Amino acid sequence: MAQHPTRTPLDDQPGVEQEVDLDLDVLRFREDRSVLIVDQDEFAEHQIRYAYPPDIVAAAEKAAAWLHGVLGDGTEPFATEYRTWLAMVS
């Protein structure tokens, strides 16, 4: 299973997939293809409330920054290849 980089495994049990959404999201808008990292305030609040380990915080921030870059610079599969998959669900 490919793991979403801004989520973390909750538990390591054979045959069970569980993750925690770390609240940090990366959006690309269809109209102008601008890219934003959102919910950073919620992510910061939850770091304190739920005591996210520093390595998890750093990995989520790094993943969000990476996604922000590749969603905006034409890197595949985010430039055109995603359209094939989107057409299957549209």
C-alpha positions in Angstrom: 0.0 0.0 0.0 1.3 3.4 -0.9 1.2 5.7 2.2 0.0 9.2 1.9 3.0 11.3 3.0 1.1 13.6 5.3 -0.5 10.8 7.2 1.2 8.4 9.6 0.5 4.7 10.3 -1.5 4.3 13.5 -0.6 0.7 14.3 1.4 -2.1 12.8 -1.0 -5.1 12.7 -0.9 -7.7 10.0 -3.9 -7.3 7.7 -5.0 -4.0 9.3 -4.5 -0.6 7.7 -4.9 2.4 10.0 -3.6 5.9 9.7 -3.9 9.3 11.4 -4.6 12.3 9.3 -2.1 15.0 10.3 -4.3 17.8 9.1 -1.8 19.3 6.8 -3.2 19.5 3.2 -1.9 20.5 -0.1 -4.4 21.9 -2.6 -4.1 22.7 -6.3 -6.9 24.8 -7.8 -8.3 23.8 -11.2 -9.0 27.4 -12.3 -5.5 28.8 -12.2 -3.5 25.7 -11.0 -2.2 27.6 -8.0 -1.0 25.5 -5.1 -1.4 26.1 -1.4 -0.5 24.3 1.8 -3.5 24.7 4.1 -4.5 23.9 7.7 -1.1 24.7 9.0 -2.7 26.3 12.1 -4.6 23.1 12.8 -1.5 21.1 12.3 0.5 23.3 14.7 -2.3 23.1 17.3 -2.5 19.3 17.1 1.3 19.0 17.4 0.8 20.3 20.9 -2.5 18.7 21.8 -1.6 15.2 20.6 2.2 15.4 21.2 3.2 14.6 17.6 6.8 13.3 17.7 9.3 15.7 16.1 10.3 13.2 13.4 6.6 12.9 12.4 6.2 16.7 12.3 9.4 17.1 10.2 8.3 14.3 7.8 4.8 15.8 7.3 6.3 19.3 6.7 8.8 17.9 4.2 6.2 15.9 2.4 3.9 18.9 2.1 6.7 21.1 0.8 7.6 18.4 -1.8 3.9 18.1 -2.9 3.7 21.9 -3.1 6.7 21.9 -5.5 5.7 19.0 -7.8 2.1 20.1 -8.0 3.2 23.4 -9.4 6.2 22.6 -11.6 4.8 20.1 -14.1 6.2 17.0 -12.6 4.4 13.8 -13.6 2.1 12.3 -12.6 0.7 15.6 -11.5 1.0 17.5 -14.8 -1.2 15.4 -17.2 -1.1 11.7 -16.2 -3.6 12.2 -13.4 -6.3 13.1 -16.0 -6.6 9.4 -17.0 -7.4 8.5 -13.4 -9.7 11.5 -12.9 -11.7 10.5 -16.0 -12.4 7.1 -14.4 -14.2 8.7 -11.5 -15.7 11.8 -13.1 
